[in-house]
Amino acid sequence: MWFVARRLLHAVPLLFCVVVLNFVLIAATPGDPVTILVGDFPAPPGYVEQVKREFGLDQPIYVQLFRYLGHVLTGDLGYSFANRQPVSTLILGRLAATLELTLTALLLASILGIILGMLAARWRGSWLDSGVQGVASAGYSIPDFWLGQILILIFSIWLGWLPSQGNMSVRGAPEGFAGFLDHLRYLLLPALALSFRYLALIARITRAAMLEVLSADFILAARSRGATEISIMVGHALRNAAAPVITVIGYNLGFILAGSALIETVFGWPGIGRLLFDSISRRDYPVMMAILLMVSVTVVLANLATDILHRMIDPRVGDR
């Protein structure tokens, strides 16, 4: 409990700094949100001043900052200029789609990355090892938004197997298991494009950790006792190599959430990433700050959960 409490105490000032920095950076960007509120047509100066007073935009930056911090502490994330509704309501309406995409991508990257890393370590120096390392290098180098466009070109335009935009048909999803399968068709390409980079990273980390463990004496002892290869790889080697793998998976949770913005834009996925992209183009500052705050909180909580799991695997972590 003391270990968790120390991590939480470290997270509070970090989140405070993130909120202040996000507000200052967004407030310093060129553009005026009043243009979104009043429209592009020429408006009387009195009406413009009235709109600024209504949303507190006529106050100095430090006054707006203190007011924003007070609203955040009470759970009020502000009002969307472009969508004309509370930011919390707007984000909650998109949250499920983003969680579905990001968690699917992370699960896919974790399972395939661990399996490929284990196979590459088991047959080190073989063609399988070379292939896994080649795929890992390519996956870590290819931009995910470019990969998404290539997948659309191949599987949607050339082959016509999978849809390229949205998360359901415009005619509505079928009911029951048929609707589930239809939804998977929309989910497959964006999840694959988003997961490829993290799959490559997890595969490389797993391979390196497994190679270190497979050279240990207790692995030789397990083989001399007649243990099966599966039990050696999973029950002995992977269990002892799990700490760095879990660490990289947990730390990537926040980054994969932030990186979903481009993928959601490419595939027209109606999630928070697409909302962030639209809010940037519309200068909808409250939505931008709320999404950045949510990503920051996710990163901190993911790191905290990773540290706890790491501590459970290796109790010496709490001593460092």
N, C-alpha and C positions, 0 to 999 in steps of 0.2 A: 504493500500500500504506500509506503514511503517512496518507493521507486516511481510509482505512478504519480504521486503528488508532486514530486520534483519535476517530472516531465510537464505536468499541467502548469506549474508555476513558471516554467520556461516558456510555455505556449502563450500565456496571457500577454506579456509585453511584446512578444513577436506579432501577435494578431493586432495589437494596438498600433504598432509601427506600420503594419501592412495597410490598415484602414487609413491612417493619416497619409501615407505615401500615395496610395491610390487616389485619394481625394485631391491632393495637391497636384499630382501629375495630370489628372483629367481636367481639373479646373484651369490648368495652365495651357491646355491645348487650344489651338486656333478654332474659331467658330463660336456661335452664339446659340444656345438652346432656345432663346426667345423666338428665333426664326421658325423653329418647329411648332411653337405654340401659337403664333399669330399667323403663320403661313408666309408664302413668298410675296403676296401682294402688298403694296404700300399700305401701312397702317398708321393711323394718327399717333403722334408722339405720346399723347395722353394715355391712349390705350396700351401702348408698349410699356410705359411706366407702371400702369396698373397691373399688367401681367407680371412684371418683375417683382413688384411688391407682394403679389399674391403668392408667388413661389419663393420668396426670400432671396431673389437674385440681385436685388438692389443693395444688399448688405456687403461689407468687406469680406474678403476670403476667410479671415480667421473667425468671423462671426458665423459664416456659413458652415465652417468646419466644426465649431463647437455645437452648433445646432444639429448637424448631421450625426455627430458622435452621440448626442443625447437620444436621437431617434433610433440609432442602431442598438443602443443599450436597452431600449424598450421594445425591440423587435420590429420597429417601423423602418422599412427599407426605402421609403419614399414613394413618389408618384411618377409614373411613366409619362413623359411629355408626348411621345409619338403615339402610344397606344391608349392614352387617356384612361388608365386604370391603375390601381395600386401595383407596385412592383412585385410584392410578395405573391399576389394572386396570379400575376403574369408568369412568374418563375415556377410556381407550383403546377401550373398547367402544362409546362414543358419539361418538368423534372423527370417524369416517368419515362419519357422517350429517351432522354439522355442517359439515365441510369441503365436502361435496357441495353443501349448500344455499348456504353463504356464497360459495363460489367461483363457482357458477352465477349467483347474484344479482349478484356483482361483474362477472363477464364480460358478463352481459346489460346491466347499467347502463353499462359502459364502451363497448361497441359501439354501442348505441342512442344513448347520450348524445353520443358523438363525432359520429355521423352526423347527429343532429338539430342539434347545434351548428354543424356545417359548413354544413348546408342553410340554417339561419337566418342565418348570416353571409353566405353567398353571395347570398341574396335578402333583404338587409336592407330593412326597411320594408314588406315584402309581407305578405299574409295568412298565409303560411307562417311568417314570422318572428314575427308576433303570436301565432300558435297555439302555436309552440314556447315562447315566453316565458310564455304563459298556462299551459301544461301544466307548465313548470318551476316557476312560482310555486306552482301548486296542489300539485305533488309535494313541494316543499320544506316546505309548510305542513301537509299531511295527516299525522297520526300513522300509522305503518305498521301498528300493531295494529288500528286502526280500519279502515284500508283492507283489511286481511286479512279482517275480519268482513264487510265489504261484498262482497268477492269471493266469500266462501263463500255469502252470501245470494243473489247473482246466479247464479253458475255452478254451485253445488252444490245449492241448495235450489230456486230458481225454474226454472232450465234443466235441471239434472240432468246436466250435461256432464262435470263433473270431481269427483273425491272431495274431501272436506273434511278428513279426519283421517288421520294416519299416513303411512307411506312405502311401504306395500305392502298388498295385500289380505289379509284374515284367512285366506283359503283358500290363500294362497301365490301367488307370482308365477309366471307361465308361463315356460317355458324359451325361450332363444334371443332372437331379435329381438322377438318378441311380448312377452316379459317386459320388455325394455328400453322398449318403447313404453308398456307398462302402468305402469312406474315413472315415466316422464316425466309421466304424467297426475297422479300424486301430487306431483311436484316443481314443476309449473308454477305453481300458485297461490301457495304460500309464497315461491318465488323471485321472482315478480312483485311481491308485496307488500313483500318485503324490499328489492328493488332500486329501487323507484320513487323514493324520496327521493334516492338517490345518482345515479340517472339524471338527475334534474332538476338536481342540483348540477353534474355533469359537463357537461351540455348548456350550462349558463350559462357555466361557465368556458371551454369550448371556443369558444363564440360570441364571448366577449369577447377571447380570445387571437387568434382568427382575424381579427376585425375590425381589430385592431391591425396584424397582419401584412399583410393585404390592402391596406392603405394605403401600404405601403412601396414604394420605388422599384424594387426588384428584381422585384416582381410586375408592375409596368408594363413593365419591360424584357422579362420572359418573355412577356407578351402581345404585345409588339411583334415578338418573334422568331417568332410564330406558334405558340406552344405551346398544346396542347389545354387545355380548361378542367379536365379531370380531372387532368392532370399538374400544372397550376398549383395546384389545391386540395389535392391529396395530396402531390405531390413537393416543392412549394415552400412553400405556406402552412402545411399541417398539420405538416410537418417542423420548421418554425421556431417554430410555436406549441405544440409538444409538451411543452415543459418544465413549464409550469404544469398542464397536463392530467395528465401522469404524476405530478406531485406530489400532486394532489388524489386521484387513484386510489390511490396508495400509502398516503397518510395515512388513507384511508377503510377500508383493509383491516382494521385493528384495530377500528374503530368498528362496521363491519358485523358482525364476529364478536361483539362485545358486544351489539349490537342484535338479534341473532338470538334472544335469550332470549324476548322477547314473541312473536315470530312462531312460534317452535317451540311455545310454549304454546298459541297460538290454533289452530294446525293440528295439534296433537298429534304433532309431528315428534320422533322419538326421538333428539335430539342433546344436546349439552352445554348449550345454552341452556335446554332443558326440565329438564335435570338441575340447573342452577343455581336455577331457579324452585322446584323441589321441595326442594332442600337449604335454601333460605331458609325455606320454610314448616315444615320439619322441624328447623330449627336445627342442621343438619349442618355444623358449622363447618369441619372439615378439607376437605370438598368445596368449600365456598364459597371458601376461601382458595386452594385449588389452581386452581380455574377462574379466579379473578381474577388469579392469578400467570400463568397461561397466556395470558390476554388481554393482560396487560402485556408479556410477552415478545414476543407477536405484534406489538403496536404498535411496540415498539422495533426488532424485526427488519425490519418493513415500512418504517419510517422510514429505517433504514440502507440497505435496498435502493433506496428512492426516492432517497436522497441520492447513491448510487453511479450510478444511471441519470441523474440530473440532472447529475452531474459529467461523465459521458460525453457528454451532449448539449452542456453548456456548461462547458468547463474552468475558467472564471473562478469557479465555485462554490467551489473549494478555496481561493481567495484571500480569501474573505470570512469 
